[in-house]
């Protein structure tokens, strides 16, 4: 919250009222400072990330693979069953 207030104050201090040809040049001058601040914040946040262990990644991958395979087979069988049912209904009404 304090960072947001600081950023708002900095932006308010750099506002130019009216039309100025130098305004775009002034904005370009602030980008290296903003980029450095952004990268610094990213570095701090990345240190706080709780990264999964290798065994967690492997076990999660196995669970996802098995689940996708199960639902793939399930929907394949349901599709075949519904298709067969529709075929039989159409044959019945064609007679």
Secondary structure, 3 states (H helix, E strand, C coil): CHHHHHHHHHHHHCCCCCCCCCHHHHHHHHHHHHHHHHHHHHHHHHHCCCCCCHHHHHHHHHHHHHHHHHHHHHHHHHHHHHHHHHHHHHHHHHC
